[in-house]
Every structure is written in C-alpha cells, then in structure tokens.
C-alpha cells in the first residue's frame, strides 16, 4: 500500500443517498457529541464535543490515537500495565 486512501468506492456508496463524505463527517461529529454529551449538555458543550470528534487525523489506519481530549502526553496509556500478583 502506498499510503494513499481511495475515497472512490466510499463516494459511490454514498451517492444514491445524496450524502458527501464531508456531510457524513459532520453527521458523525454531531452523533458523537450527543452520545458523549451527558444528560443535560449545553449547546456550547455539544459544539465543543463535535469539534473534537471532527478533529481526527487518519494515518495508516491508526486514527484511534487521535481521538483524545486535552493533553495526553504524560498519560500512562502507552505503557503496559504491570500484572497483578496472584494470591
């Protein structure tokens, strides 16, 4: 694989529905903001969550690490947890 992502097939799937990839990303961002918004979110908080959901970068199919809120540089998530001793 040369690192380029083809959107042709994806566009063909969306075309009968009149949805562009850009519109689908916006729909996904709004869905993510509502799912993670809590019971009584403010409109500003929903907009903030939507911007976070839209702010991903796809690099070699490893986009999961880009879905983070705030600074995670000092996070322990990258290290392997030590196993619990058996008793």
C-alpha positions in Angstrom: 0.0 0.0 0.0 1.4 3.4 -0.9 -0.2 5.3 2.0 -3.0 6.9 -0.2 -6.6 6.3 0.7 -9.1 6.0 -2.1 -12.5 7.5 -1.5 -14.0 6.5 -4.8 -15.7 3.4 -3.5 -17.0 5.2 -0.5 -18.3 8.0 -2.6 -20.2 5.5 -4.8 -21.9 4.0 -1.8 -23.0 7.5 -0.5 -24.1 8.9 -3.9 -27.6 7.3 -4.1 -28.3 8.9 -0.7 -27.1 12.3 -1.8 -24.6 12.4 1.0 -21.0 13.6 0.6 -18.1 12.5 2.7 -17.9 15.9 4.3 -21.6 15.8 5.3 -21.1 12.3 6.7 -18.2 13.6 8.9 -20.5 16.3 10.2 -23.2 13.8 11.0 -20.7 11.7 12.8 -19.4 14.6 14.8 -22.9 15.6 15.9 -23.7 12.0 16.8 -20.5 11.7 18.9 -21.3 14.9 20.7 -24.8 13.7 21.6 -23.6 10.3 22.7 -20.9 11.7 25.0 -22.7 14.9 26.0 -24.3 13.7 29.2 -28.0 14.1 30.3 -28.3 17.9 30.1 -25.5 19.3 27.9 -25.3 22.9 26.9 -25.2 23.8 23.2 -21.7 25.1 23.7 -20.6 21.8 25.2 -22.2 19.9 22.3 -20.4 22.1 19.8 -17.1 21.6 21.6 -17.5 17.8 21.5 -18.5 17.9 17.9 -15.2 19.8 17.1 -13.2 17.2 19.0 -14.9 14.4 17.0 -14.2 16.2 13.7 -10.5 16.8 14.7 -9.1 13.4 13.8 -6.2 12.6 11.5 -6.1 9.3 9.6 -2.5 8.0 9.4 -2.0 4.4 8.3 -5.4 3.3 9.6 -4.3 4.2 13.2 -6.8 7.1 13.8 -7.8 5.9 17.3 -4.9 7.6 19.0 -6.0 11.0 17.6 -9.4 10.9 19.3 -8.3 12.4 22.6 -9.5 15.4 24.5 -6.8 17.6 26.1 -3.1 16.9 26.6 -2.4 13.2 27.0 1.4 13.4 26.7 2.0 12.4 30.3 -0.6 9.7 30.2 0.2 6.1 31.3 -1.9 4.7 28.5 1.1 3.9 26.3 2.9 1.8 28.9 2.0 -1.8 29.6 0.3 -2.3 33.0 2.1 -4.5 35.5 0.4 -7.8 36.1 -1.4 -8.2 39.4 0.3 -10.8 41.7 -1.7 -14.0 42.2 -2.7 -14.7 45.7 
